[in-house]
Amino acid sequence: MKAALNRIASAFKLPRKPLSYDEEKQLARDADMTVRAKLAGREDVRPEILYYLAEDPAPEVRRKIASNASSPRHADLILARDGDDVVRSDVAGKIAQLAPGLSADEQEQVRRMTYQILEILARDQLPRVRRILAETLKDMSNAPHEIIGKLARDTDIDVAGPVLRSSPVLTDEDLIEIIRTCPIAGPVAEISRRANVGEKVTDAIIDTDDVEAIGTLLANPSAQIREEALDRIIDRAPEIESWHEPLARRPKLSSMAVTKIARFVADSLIEVMHARGDIDPSTVAVLKSELSNRLDRDSDSRKTDDKTGAKDDGKGEGNFDSLPEAAIARARRLYTQGKLKEDAVSEALAAGDRRFVAAALAVLSGLPLALVEKVAESKSARGVVAICWKANFAMRFATQLQIRYAHIAPNAAINPADGEKYPLTPEEMDWQIDFFGTMVPGEAEAKPPLRSRA
């Protein structure tokens, strides 16, 4: 009769007095699964009874044990390997919350067993179990380092992501090692979202050439990016539109950085930079001048098209079939005025005017236009460097032209030696020019160069 009353009370969630040991044993063996489940959910039940119920044939009962904070660690260890996904998920959520609170005064066996459970759950085949663990531990400063490290290297980005974004347990060394060895897409971008990412970590992110991760890093106002590293990004940015807006909005930009960015971003982003309150008056004047120059160029271009009847040939920027006489004439005019310098060529690159870039290189180097075009078509890094040397451009600008004009991959481009010097010898660069000269028949009879190298 008493057992029947207990079952009725359990079914209707009526308050009950503490159970005796005999009552607990009797209810634990009750044929009604609902009765056993109610018992498994009580926190005042003796540990050995909860341990017994951890191996109950009904998953509903085991789930109650899994979420019961009073369950002994031995029971949780059994349930961490349970065949029911919900059971393991519930254990993951509970243990992840309990583990960081274990003090040094607690029994070593309990601590060791709790961490063993965490390790089992961190390797669980079900991503949902590992995600629960990661979400629970991500903000805890006293979470076990080994478990956090395992979750951070998980092959499921939904598991690794929360820990990579937030965990204070991960050191800079951990993050750099993950950046350099991660086997899947996504972890580097998640690290880029961390608050106050340090310079060593941002350097490692930039070295990956991961476009998404670098864009995320630029949009993170607390990320610490060295000025030299930001210069590298700006040099690549003209070809990567997704970087333009975060660059324009990047806090604490130097005047030099603002000036460079203004050369290739859209007019609307120049206005965004102009509206910033942290730019000095002289740089604001540069931004105004850039906008004005763009308007003038657009006007000149329309006038030229009206006079020549020029039409878009539909082949886009990559067309080298012909170079309009307007581009050659403009390059020669600027050269005569002493204005055909890096700035003018950089502006043309930003505007996508590769025809004028080719004309400017030909005029400044004194080389045949066909040779300049052949080097660009061939994507020859050495060839571009040789032409820039002949045109008296700085080697840093030669690196930009390799990437932005000849579309050479950044990791295949030739960089300056010692930060600014040409890495090739004059003999090597002359050889490049002679080599490409043999590929443009008839150019040997071309008129003398317009400008000889000093």
N, C-alpha and C positions, 0 to 999 in steps of 0.2 A: 504493500500500500504506500509506504514512504517513497519507494523508488518511483512509483507512478506519479505521486505528487511532485516529485522533483522534475520529472519529465515535463509535466504540465507547466510548472513554473519556468522551466528553461524555454519552452515553446513561446510563452507569452512575455518573456523578459521581466518576470517579476523579481523584486529584490529578495535575496535569500541570505540566511546566516552562513558563516563559514562551514564548510563540509568537514566531516571527520575523514580520517584516512580510509576507513572501510567504505564510507560512502563514495569517495573519489574512485576507489578501485572498482566498485560496483558499477558506477556510471561509465567508467572507461571501457568496461566490457559490455555495455548495453547494446542490444541488437539494433536500436534506433540510431542511425547515423547523426540525426539532428541533435540528439542528446549528447553524443560524444563530441560533436563540433562545439556545442555550447560550453562544455567542460574545457575543451582545448583553448577557448578564448578567454577563460578566466585567469587573472593574474595572481590569485590567491591559492592556486592549486600547487601541490607539492612538486618539486622538480622531477622526481622519478616518475610521477604520473604523466607529466608533459613529455618526458623522454619516451615513455611507452607509447604515447599517442603519436609521436613523430613517425612511427612506422605503421600507422593505421592504414588499412586498405583503401579507405575513402579519401580522395584528394581534398575534399572540402574540409575534412578534419585536419589534415596536414597543413593546409593553408592557414588555418587558425593558429597552429603552433608556430608556423613560419613568421607570422606577424606579431606574435605574443612576446612582449619585451621581457617576460619572466622566464621564457624557455631557457633551459640550460644550454651552454655552448655545445655540449655533446649532441644535443638534439639538432641544433643549427648545423653542425657539421654533417649530420646525416642528411638533412634537408637541402644542403648546398649541392648535393649530388642527386637530388630527387628527379624522377622522370617527368614530373609535371612542371610546365613552364611557369605557371603562376606561382607555384610554391617557391621556386628558385628566385623569382622576381621579388616576392615578398621578403624573403630572407636577405636579399641584396639590399633592399631599402632599409631594413631594420639594422643589419650589421654595420652598414656604412655610417649610420648615425651614432651607433654605440661605440665603434672602434676608437675614434679620436678622443673619447672621454676616458679611456682607460689610463689610470695613473700608474706611476712607478711602484706604488704601494700595493697594487693588486697582485694577486697570485700570478706568478710567471706562467703557470700552466694555462690560466684563463687567457692571458694576453697572447700567448703563443697560439692557442687554439683559435682565437678570434682572427688573428692575422692569417692563419691557415685557411679559414673560411673565406676571407677576402680574396686570397690568392686563387682559390677554387672558382669563386664567382667571377673574378677578373678574366679567367680563361674560359668562361662558359660559352658554349657553342651558339647560344641564343643572343643576338645583339641586344635585345630588349633588356636582358638581365645586366649586361655590361653597361648599357646606357643609364639604367637606374643607379648603378654604382657610381658612374662618372658624374651624373647630375647631383648626387648627394654629397660627394666628396670634393667637388670642384672649388668651393670657396673656403674649405677648412685648412687653416694654417698648420694644424697638428695631424693632418692625415698621413698615413704611412708613405714614406717616399718611394718605396719599392712598388707599392700598388699604384700610386699616381704615375710613376714612370711606365708601368705596363699599360695602363689605360691611355696615356699620352701617345703611345706607339701602336695603338690598336689599328687594325686595317680598315675598320669601319669609322668613317669620319664623324658620324653621329655620336660615336663613343669618345673618340679622341678630341673632337672639337671643344666641348665644354671645358675639359681639363687644360687644353692648350691655351684657350682664351683667358682662363681665370685663375688657375691654381697657383697660389703663392708658394707652393712647395717646390715647383720647378725652378732650378737655377738657370742662370745665363748659359752655363756649360751644357746643361740638359737641352735647352732650347736650340743651341747651335748644333749640337750633335743630331738632334731630330731633323733640323732644317737640311743638314747635309746628307742624311741617310734615309729620309722618309720614302717609302715605296709607293705611296698613293698621292693623288692630287688633293689639295685642300689644306693639309696641315700648315704649310707656310703662310697661307692667307689667314688662318685662324690665329697663328702667333702674331701676325701683323696687327691684329685687333686688340692685343693686350694693352692694358694701361701702362704708360711709362716704359715702353720698350727701350732698352738701353742701346747705346751706339754699337757695341760689339754684335748684338743680335741683329740690329738693322743692317749693318754691313753684310752679315751672312745672308740676310733676306735679299738684299740688292744683288749679291753675287750669284743668286740662283737664276736671274733673268726671268723670273716668274712674273708675267705681266699683271695677272690678277692680284698677286700678293703685294707687288710694289705699289699698285694703285690703291690697295687697301691701306698700306703703310702711309702713303701720302695723305690719305683722308683721315688718318689718326692724329689728331692735334697733339697728343701727348708723346708720340713717338719721337725719339731723339735721333735725328739724322745729321751726320757731319756735313759741313759745307762742301767738302770735296766729293762726298758721296752724292749729295744733291746735285752738284754740277754734272756728274756722270748721268744721272737720271734726266736732267734737262737736255743734255746732248742727244739722248735717245728719244725724248718725248715727242718731237714733231711728227714722227711716224705713228705714234700711239695715242689716239684721240682720247681714250679712256683716262689718260693721266692728266689731260689738260685742265679740267676743272679742279681736281684736288691740288694741283700745283698752284693754280691761280689763287686758291683760298688758303694755301699753306701758311701758317703763322710764322712770323719772324724771318721773312725773306730778305736777303740782302738786296741792295739797289742793283747790283750786277745781275742777280738772279731774276729780279722783276723785269729788267730790261731784256734779258734773253727770252723769258717766257712770253713777253709781249710780242715777240717777232713771229710766233707761230700759232698762238691761240686765237679763237674767234673774237670778233669785235665785242661781243657781249661779255666775254671774260676779261677783256681789257677794261671794260667799264666796271666790272666787279673789282679789279685791282685798283682802279682809279678811286673807287669809293671806300677803300680800306683806310683806316685811320692811322696806320703805322708806317706809312711810306713818306719819305722826306720830300720836300717841295721840288727839288731838282729831278727826282725820279718821276713825280707826278707830271712834270713838264715833258719828260721823255714819252710817257704814255699818251699824252695829248698829241705830241708830234707824230707818234706811230699811227694813231687813228687818222690824223690829217693826211699823212703820206699815203695811207691806203686809199683814202678817197681820191687823192690826186692820181694814183696809179690806175684806179678803176676808170677814172675819167679819160686818162691818156689812152688806155686800152680800147675804150669804146670809140674814141676818135680815130685810132689807127684802123680798127675793124671797119669803120664807116668809109675810110679812104681806100682801103685795099680790097674791101668786099670779102675779107677773110671769114671763113665759117669753120665751125667745129667739125673736124673730120671723123669724130666718133671713136677715135682710137685711144683717147685718154692720154694720161701723162707718159705712158710707156712708149709712145710713138716716136720713132727716130727716122721715119721715112723722109721728113723734110724739116728744116728749121726756118721759120719765117724770117724774112729779111728785116722785119721790125725788131726782132730780138738782137740780131747782129748790129743793126744800126744803133740801137739803144746802148749796147755794150761798148761800142766804139765811141759814142757820144760821152758816156760817163767816164771812159778812159781818158779822153781828151780833157775833160773837166777835172781830172784827178779824183773822181768819185767812185771809180770801179774798185772797191775794196771789199774786205770780208763782210762788212755790214750789208752791203748791197746784195751780195750773193746769198747771205744768210736770209735776208728778207724774201728773196726769190724762192729759196727752199721752203720757207714757211708758207708761202702762197701757193706752192705746188708748181711753180713755173720752171720746170726742169729745162725747157728750151733755152731760157735766158741763162740758166746756170751753165749749160754747155757752151753757149756763146761767150760768156764771161771767161770761162776757163781757156777757150781757144784764143781770145784776144790777149789775155794776160800772159799766157804761156808762149804765145807765138807759134803754137802748134796747129796743124790742120784740124778743122772742125770734125772731119770724118774720123780722125784718130781719137779725139775726145769721146765721140759717140761710140766707137768700137770698144774702148776700154770700159765704158759704162755698160754696154750690152754684154760684155764678157764677165762682168762682176769681178774684175781683177783688183784685189786690194792693193797689190804692188803697183799696178798701172795707175790707179787713182793717186796713190802717194807720189808717184813720179811726176804726174801732171801738176799736182799741187805744189810740189817743190819747184818745178819750172815756173809756176805762176807766182812764186814768192809768198805763198800762204804759210801760216804757222802750222806746225804739225798737228796741234790739237784740232784745228779746223779741218785738216786733211782727214782726221778720224771721223768727224761729223759728215763730211762729204761721202766717205765710203758707205756709211750707213744710210744717210738720207737721200743721196743722189744716185749712187750705184746700187742701192738696196742690198748691200752686203750684210750678212747676219752679224750682230754685234760680237759674237764669240769668234768670228772669223776675221774681224777687222784688225788692222795693224794699229797699235797704240804708240804714243810717243815714247822715246827712250829718255830716262831720267826726267820724266814729267813733261818735257817740251821739245826734245831734239828729234830730228828725223832718224829713224833706226836703220835706214839703208844708206850705203855709201853712194856718193855721186856717180861712181861707175855703174853700180847696180841700177840706179834710177835711169841713167842714160841708156843702159841696155834695154830696160823696159820700153822706153820711148822708141828706140830703134826697132824692137821686136814688133810692136803694134804698128809701126810705120810700114812694115812689110805686108801688113794685112789690109792696107787701104791703097790699092793700085792707083797710079796716076798722081799720087800726092807728092811724089818727089819733085814734080815740076810746079808745085804750088808757089805762089808769090812769097817773098821773104816775110819772116815773122813781123808782126806789127810791133812787137816789144821784145827786146833781147833781155836775157837774164843778167842782172847785175853781178 
